């Protein structure tokens, strides 16, 4: 990935020039800055480091060559203290810590953007062979002409079911999608990020036929205003309809939030013991993710029929929501349980620069919004805190944010070297990532392809192929001869 690029700089900046170059802000006390980090950069740094961080009198910050260390802490230290002897001002007087933190994120983003521009990623069109690090693969359209497919599940009957965000559930048989959607589905809020989310069969589906759905449940509050929240139900497919419907989780009416909007979570996963895990995002409420009295910004755990397991961490306190398993989550749009280790992982769509992969453990606090590796979307600073006692660190995080969505472990046989690797879908970055974990830690990762559109989910089929949900189709990835 390292770009070959001449490094434009001249370290020996003359003393004469300097007097005019050092911006006044470095000499004044901290002001309240209201601008974005890009504006701060343009105002205070561009004169020496170049308009696009490409370097001028001061070194480039795009080439990943660092004199004083390129990790987050070293960068913050360089900015805070400067190098007065080398004509780099100390910025601690002008920039509060959270602004320095935002600047570090900004430098990372710009550097990654630059590296992307220098790198050619696979963009497999129909029937084109791609050679990835471990396997050669081919990507073909499996089912086309879809509208925002959200989730896909293979049933032991040989059929598959697929949800679309706009509220429809379809049966797919032998690669052919049914003409009519399954009837009898609940009313779904589809505004903003709301919609029909995950569909997952019961681990014993062959015996009991239960299909679980996560969706944004539309209700009216006391004033008649539309409110919604992620709700979990189950039902059975019979003659093209969803019958015997039961509610598995529904929040109290007072916990519903204005309909539409953001951060619903909406993923479901069963562990090997048969417990049902599901995610609810913080609905944009930030600090609410820390409140154990609210179901939002949490990962929950239930028995398959909705009962509260007696060993849930907050099950015995009248003030807490008893289904909570872990908290401090922003928008967990991906959830996967390793069949190899039984570890639970969530992929969290973070703020700008702070998408996380977390190893989710009982009763733990994942820190949002108190700690984060990101800043606000508009480029204003949030906090300088990336770690805190009592709050978990992610397995890894990504800056810039790929906008993570569905994740799943590959357990098939068609790609032996991918066995038990985690596959990660992303929306904004349009990348499919392969992530290798060991003992809950990141070993390697690879971008398998990019730029085929926003990817909602990725899941292995019973045939060992990988199925990828793109904006208008499901693609199938199989080994190339
Ligand atoms: C007056 C010129 C000047 C301005 C303004 C300036 N810098 Fe620098 N900066 C330098 C020079 C020169 C160096 C190289 C120091 C060295 O060679 O040891 C440097 C080094 C750095 C480094 C360390 C680079 C490395 O290779 O380890 C960082 C990070 C940095 N600057 C960030 C910033 C940021 C952020 C701003 C704006 C808030 C800024 N600088 C503004 C001149 C400047």
Boltz pocket constraint, residues with backbone or C-beta under 6 A from the ligand:
constraints:
  - pocket:
      binder: B
      contacts: [[A, 11], [A, 13], [A, 18], [A, 21], [A, 22], [A, 23], [A, 40], [A, 41], [A, 44], [A, 45], [A, 46], [A, 47], [A, 48], [A, 49], [A, 57], [A, 58], [A, 59], [A, 60], [A, 65], [A, 66], [A, 67], [A, 68], [A, 69], [A, 74], [A, 75], [A, 78], [A, 79], [A, 83], [A, 86], [A, 87], [A, 88], [A, 89], [A, 91], [A, 103]]
      max_distance: 6.0
